[in-house]
Amino acid sequence: MAEAILQLHVCDDWISCALPDAETSLMASASLRHNPQWLEIVAGLDSLAVQFDPAHLDPEEAAILFRQQLTDVGKHALDTFEKIEIPVCYDDLFSPDLNWVSERLDIPTADLPAWHSGLQFNVTMLGFMPGFAYLSCQDKIAEIGRLDRPRSKVAAGSIGITGRQSCLYSFESPGGWPIVGRTPIKLFDSANDHPTLLSAGQHVSFRAIDRDEFEHLAHPANR
């Protein structure tokens, strides 16, 4: 990454930098995440921010270090991200917009679950609510946009798609993403040491499951 184009912004104990795209942000996050100088690293769709400890680094030193590390970022950094497979049920009950999406993508409705579960995604960022994940697919997918009328309730675990970007709803909430399936896996659990299932940079794939497996995974104690 060319040092000359890096414009840093320092605010208190945070430094941020605008980057060209989500892939660059993910590569930079992967490269910097094992450096003990940074208390927290937050990757955005086109930016990266790090938090430093002013007791150990003054802002000028931190900015110099941040700039140098960004300059050294290489594309091999993406290979260090953890991969995760998420089970998804595409049953009619969990995919209210499957037909809507199928029509706009010109894919037969019966083929859409296999098509979607065959894609590979990266988590570009978490936001909107705790554990809510934005995913980006490297395949070329037509942009279909959001629903004209957002729903007042979208179930936790729902998977939305607008084209190359998909999302995972961690909690029930209002939302305007077209929904094509649902996972029974908890995306956020405050009882865990690491409450979010996903993190920026992870590689994500989906595995199609039926209603029986969905219920088994959602309520393991009942079996």
PyMOL commands that set and color helices and strands:
alter all, ss='L'
color gray80, all
select helices_A, chain A and resi 3-5+22-32+59-71+75-80+92-94+98-105+109-117+211-218+220-222
alter helices_A, ss='H'
color red, helices_A
select strands_A, chain A and resi 8-11+14-18+38-43+47-52+83-89+120-126+133-137+151-154+158-161+165-168+173-175+179-182+203-209
alter strands_A, ss='S'
color yellow, strands_A
deselect
rebuild
show_as cartoon
